[in-house]
């Protein structure tokens, strides 16, 4: 479908979806929501990495594990 329409069409579709859904209030219950708890770019990168590393399984358990981890560091 996208091959016939070309890259520019595909990019426009993805850009519209990005604008529509890329909001902090849409992130829950995604574990990457922990990234928004930090203001420093370096802290956000570390929080994102740790969240991604532990993001496997039930969302509730992942969030509990991340809460414990981030309360320590």
ChimeraX attribute file (.defattr): number of C-alpha atoms within 10 A of each C-alpha:
attribute: neighborCount
match mode: 1-to-1
recipient: residues
	/A:1	6
	/A:2	10
	/A:3	8
	/A:4	7
	/A:5	9
	/A:6	10
	/A:7	11
	/A:8	10
	/A:9	13
	/A:10	13
	/A:11	12
	/A:12	11
	/A:13	11
	/A:14	12
	/A:15	11
	/A:16	11
	/A:17	11
	/A:18	11
	/A:19	9
	/A:20	10
	/A:21	11
	/A:22	11
	/A:23	9
	/A:24	9
	/A:25	9
	/A:26	11
	/A:27	14
	/A:28	11
	/A:29	13
	/A:30	15
	/A:31	23
	/A:32	20
	/A:33	17
	/A:34	20
	/A:35	19
	/A:36	14
	/A:37	12
	/A:38	13
	/A:39	9
	/A:40	10
	/A:41	10
	/A:42	10
	/A:43	14
	/A:44	17
	/A:45	13
	/A:46	13
	/A:47	23
	/A:48	17
	/A:49	14
	/A:50	18
	/A:51	23
	/A:52	14
	/A:53	9
	/A:54	14
	/A:55	18
	/A:56	11
	/A:57	8
	/A:58	8
	/A:59	14
	/A:60	12
	/A:61	13
	/A:62	18
	/A:63	20
	/A:64	11
	/A:65	14
	/A:66	20
	/A:67	13
	/A:68	10
	/A:69	13
	/A:70	13
	/A:71	7
	/A:72	7
	/A:73	5
